[in-house]
Amino acid sequence: MATQFYTGSSLDGFIATPEHDLGWLTSRDIDPAGPMHYEAFAEDVGALVMGASTYQWMLDHLGEMGDRWPYEQPTWVFTHRKFPEPPGDIRFASGSVAAVHADAVAAAGEKHVWLVGGGDLVGQFADAGLLDEIWVQFAPVTLGAGAPLLPRHLELELKEVARNRDFVCARYDVVR
């Protein structure tokens, strides 16, 4: 199965504002049952990996997600921070992404590993040759600054493109 980066992005290549705000993304119209939308993608996810900033953002917004951790799959969080007792099957990690990737792939079984959130951690997976696909939902907005989609040079091959209401959705294979 694949290791995938699935995310939203502004047209100018940012996944969050400098203040880590996603209001520009979540206020846009998207069909939950439409092409390349999150719900269908998530059905094939067996494990998640994210960084500390993404994890903190999710903790800060649990109230908007029903006050409970939204994932049943095991989730690895790369961090050097101390967090309170995790709200789900959370495993804190640090160091090389290769060992965590092996554990996440084993836990995912026949499903995919989803790299959630920030581009720098995803870049570390790409640097290690462990990133297979990138799925991007491009919102009709430019931000001018913020957290970049993926702060690395990667060669990609476009495999699929679709329109989902306000979004242009694209799936790429990473060319090795």
C-alpha positions, 0 to 999 in steps of 0.5 A: 500500500502507499504512503500518501500526503493528502492536504488542502492548499491555497493556489500559491502553495500554502497549507496554513496562514502564518498564524496556523489558521485554516478558515480560508480552507474550511469555509469553501464549498466541497461535496463530501461525496464528490471526487477525491474528497476526504471521506472516500480517501479516509476509508483506505487509511490504516495509520496516520503520521503527523507532526507536533504542530498538526497534533496541537492544532487538532487538540485545540479544535477537538470541540469542532470535531465532536470533542473526541479524537476523530481517528480510530487508526493508530497515529504517530506524532513526531514531537519533542514536546510534552503533551497531556494524556492522548485522546486516542491511539496516539504514539509519540515519536522522534528521530528518523522517519524510517523506523516509524514508517515501518511501524505505521506500514505494519499497523496499516496492513492492507491500507494506506499510511496518511501523512497529515498536516505539515509539509516539513515532516512530509518532506522528511519522508520524501527525503528518505524515499518513503513518500508515494503519493501526494493528493492536493485539494486546491482552494480558490484563494491565495495567502501570500505567506504561511506554511508551505505545501512541501518545502522540498524539490520533488518530481511528480507525475499527475495521475488524476485531476477532478473538480469538486465544487470550489476545489481543483483536486489533483493526485500525483505519484512521486517520481523516484 
